[in-house]
Structure formats: structure tokens, C-alpha cells
């Protein structure tokens, strides 16, 4: 047993060693006139294994688009109606943020009329979306939600009547779907549209408090019209939900129209420049022609023809959910740029290491770096397919009906699975920047706030994952009955053959780098989990179906997650095939391989539980993941540089391109300091405390 004196001596030595300044910290302990950040980033860029400009062209889909985006950023930086005029974005009040956002919209609409180059028009919108999330969301509400509803549900005559005004913002639209008491459960919506045969009008009404339309972007202060989803009541009978254009405000005065009550939701976690609001309708009359009637119709004679399928009422939600991939790129590209650059500049450790060289940093950030490239490639593939399907809505109703179920299933699964992972990456970036990420001036907190709504807006992720799971169970049943299923679930046609193998046959770890191998593993997992769950639900029968579903809810969500990641990897591989002749293809392939390993690692418990993998397989997957993250770290700076986001857009001094972060950070904070005098509250509350007399001391007259 050690003596007390020896133990005390050892402890004293340990404390002395802890307090002694290590040689590598000498220059930091005294002064650091020569920051290492610029040299570190210059070295990272010099060691890139690919040409950054080539990668930027892949991200932006061509050199012409790259040049257009550069010009758009320059336009924003020089135009006083587009840029921040003074101060910092995160110091704006809610009213100031909203005024600035509407000023930016008015200016871009004005510029759109003078800019003849469609590439520059699109680039300006993209650049502004990166610059301001509130701007992006206002434009999104009007252009994607409001306008898309008219395109998907309106007749050619209705589109002729409304589209020019919508395109030129003579009509400012919003999208009134969710209600105070109802969000994802659209069948439970309470707002009614009752047909009045005597006047050939619909009467829009909010019968209860919970029928109040809630969280409706641009309804709080701005929108002149809304497209509202309502229960359609004809002669006392409910014919389900349909869409109606309802005027809200007088376009000359901005005042609410009779029967319309709109209010503002108030302060939110973020996106203060977007006026989310609530709407109550009190017997608001609209012409019969304001019902969008591409699929369901009400004739001038008062005859109602229902939609051929209830699912068509939800069609506008499909592209909304697909836009999650684009919106996620906007937020993630900025956040990862900040976190990765900071990781390369910040040095800490016994050898003054770049913190990006630590394994925990690499496993936190490198999958996210690869993931944004996957989002970019898959986004393109997805919308090529959706544009094809949307065209069917105008030209081939039968083809549209055939395609919609799989598009809905994919959109629900992608929105849930991918948005959940985005939130994980965002939080990893925040943690990777330590306390500095808690400062609003370093943008990450604001970007996390901007994205926070995504896991619930447009459909709660848990609900959407169950919709995806229900689609999978249903299409598996069709395949079991001999029907051919298509699209993302086509592998169910071979479910018997897939399940003949109960254990993986791979021995060589290099198999894990094969896209086909990983796809086969995930296909087996989907088929196995789907057939097991389908059997449980079938055995429960109709009487006990809901109880059985709830008892297996977490596994159903996991089924949807595995299926989503499987299809995501497939679409990425399909997307990069067109880049095969380009010098950056090996890097695109490498990132796909990392995310394939990530998907296997994410669901290792499932493979082990089912006996498909053994412990040695699991160790190989985990080790490969570590090796791949370490390898990708070598190109981390070039990979985030390729997104070509200017410093004034990122707004984060710790993410500056030149790496000289600390002077910029201090200058940003110092600029926000309005005065060095004691504030009024100090004199009111602190001064009496610090000047209070001690016991026995007379009260000071100061």
C-alpha cells in the first residue's frame, strides 16, 4: 500500500504537470501575431485530390450556371435592396426582418422583369435562398405551394385566369392546410366549404376553434389569397376534401376582407422574416369557379363529380416533400462549411493538432460532407421523374394515377428518413465548433433553428414514415398475390428468391465497397422486415389491426427507414453514372461508398438480430467506416469549398474562407457593442446591490 506522503507527492507532481505550459502552447500562451488558420487552409487546398472548379460544375450542373451564380452573388452584395444595409442579420427585430424580406422579394420581382437570361434569374433565386431562409420560405410558399396547387388541381381555364397574376405577384398566395387541432391528419380537418345552390357559391367556414388554419406562411400580414383545403359539403353530405381559392385581403388597402380573420403566430424559433399566421373563416362566400376542378368538379347545374382517387387531393404534398432535398442542401452546405473550416483552423492537443484530425471529429463531420453531395445528385434524379409525372397531370390522367402511389411513398419515406439525418448532422456541426457555435453571429444556431420545422412541417416525420411503411406492406401484399409492383418497391416481385438467403455470404471486406453488394444487403433487410411485419398484421385481422400496428410501430418506422436509405443509395448511383467521364467521378463514388457503409452501420443491430451478419461482419463494417471517414478528411476543405458560398452569405466569422477567423469574430462582436457605458438596468438594479451597506456600516448617500 502506498504511503500517504508518496500519494500526496504524486498528486502534487500531476498538478504541476497539468499547470505547466507545454512547448507547443508557448506561442499561444504569450501572443500569436501569426495565426495558423490561413496557412492551414492554404495547405488543405493545395493538397486537394480533385479540381474544385470541376466539382462546383457538377453541383451547379454546368459551367454556365457557375458563372451565373457568381454574378448573382455579386448582384446581391452590391444592391442595397437585396443585402443587409447595416448591422448583423441576427440583430434584426422581427418587424425589421419582415420588412427586409419583403423588400428583397419586391426587388427580385422587379429584377426578374429586366433580367433576360433565365440562368441568371434562377441563379438569383438560388443565391437569395442561401442568403436568407425567410426570403426562401416566402418565395417557396407562393411559388411552390400556392402556385403548384393551381397547376396540379386547377383546370386549364382556371390556370389561364390566375397564373399571370400569380407569376407577377399581383396575387400573393399562401397555402391553408394545417389547422390548430389537425396537422398530418388531413381527413380530420374541420374547415368546411358548403355549396349554396341558390347562389351557385361555396361558403367557407371555420366551425370551431380547432378548425383555425394554423402556421400558414404569409397569412399573418401579407397574402392576398389562399388556397384552402376544406371538407366539401353538398346538400348536407360530406364529399371529402377539396381545394378552394379564397381571397383574404383587399389588394389596394391590405385590409382583411369581410368574414376573414387573420393573425400572426408570433415569435418563432427562427425564420422571423416569414409571417406565419392563422386564419378563421366566418361564412366567407366564393364563386363556384374558385373550387379547383381538374379532378373533382361542381358543374354550373350543381352536379358534383368526385375525384377518381382520394390520393389526388394530397398530390401537391409530393413535390413539397421532395423539396426537402434542396432545402437541406442550403442549410447543410453552409453549416458544414463553417464546421469543417473551423475544424481545420482550430488547433488543440498535446501536439497542437488541427481538431479535424481527431477521429471523433471525422466521424461526426465526414458523413455529412458526403451526404450533401448525395442530396444534390438525388435531388436532380427525383425531380426529373416528378416533372415527368406532373406532366401526366396535364396530358395523361391514367399514367398520372399509376405513378402517384409510388411517388407518394417515396416522398413520405425520404422526407422522414433524410430530414431526421439532416438534424443529426446539424447538431454534430454545432458540437464540433464548441462554444463558438452558441453565438448567433456564427450562424449555426440560426441555421439549426431554420431547419427545426422541417421534421414536422409538410407532415410529421413519424406519421410520414408510417405512411411509407403502410405503402410497403400494401405493395408486398400485392406482390404476394401475383401482381407486379413497380418503382421503388419493384424488388418485392422477387421477395421469395431474396429471402432464400438467411445469412450473408461475403467474406472479403472489399465486398462492402460494392454498390451492388450493399444494395442486396439492404434489399434483404427490407424484404425480411416487411414480410415479418405483414404476417403479424395479417394474423391480427381487421378487428385488432390498429392495436397490432401500434405494438409494432417502431419496427414499421425502421422498415421505412431502411427502405428509404436503400432507394436513396440506388438513385445516387444512378445519378453519378452520368458523371462517369468526369475527373471528379472517383470522388463522387468514394462519397457514395462512405454513405453505403454508413447505411449498413446505421442498421447493424437489425442484421445482427436477424443473424444475417455475425460479430466479425459488424466489426468490419465499423472499421471500414472509420477508415473511410479518415480518408475523406484529406479532401474535406476542397469538398466544402466546391459549394462556392461567399463569406457574406455564410455570415459566420469562424467559417471565413481565408481562415483568419479570430480577428473577424472579435470585430463582429465588437461592432454589435453599442456602448461601453453601464446600461440603465445596472443603475436600477445592480448599483443598489453593490452599494448596500455592510453590517454596522451607515448607508452611503451616493
Buried (B, 14 or more C-beta within 10 A) or exposed (E): EEEEEEEEEEEEEEEEEEEEEEEEBEEBEEEEEEBBBBEBBEEBBEEBEBBBEBBBBBBBEEEBBBBBBBBBBEBBBEEEBBBBEEEBBBBBEBEBBBEBBBBBBEBBEEBBEEBEEEBBBBBBBBBBBBBBBBBBBBBBBBBBBBBBBBBBBBBEEBBEBBBEBBBEBEBBBBBBBBBBBBBBEBEEBBBBBBBEEEEBBBBBBBEEEBBBBBBBBBBBBBBBBBBBBBBBBBEEEEBBBBBBBBBBBEEEEEEBEEBBBBBBBEEBEBBBBBBBBBBBBEEBBBEBBBBBBBBBBBEEEEEBEEBEBEBBBBBBBBBBBBBBBBBBBBBBBBBBBBBBBBBBBBBEEEEBBBBBBBEEBBBBBBBBBBBBBBBBBBBBBBBEBBEEBBEBBEEEBEBBBBBBBBBBBBBBBBBBBBBBBBBEBBBBBBBBBEEBBEBBBBBBBBBBBBBBBBBBBBBBBBBBBBBBBBBBBBBBBBBBEEEEBEBBBEBBBEBEEBEEEEEBEBEEBEBBBBBEBBBBBBBBBBBBBBBBBBEBBEEBEEEEEEEBBEEBBEBBBBBBBBBBBBBBBBBBBEBBEEBEEBEBBEBBBBBBBBBBBBBBBBBBEBBBEBEBBEEEBBEBBBEBBBEBBBBBBEBBBBBBBBBBBBBEBBBBBBBBBBBBBBEBBEEBEEEEEEEEEEEEEEEEEEEEEEEEEEEEEEEEEE
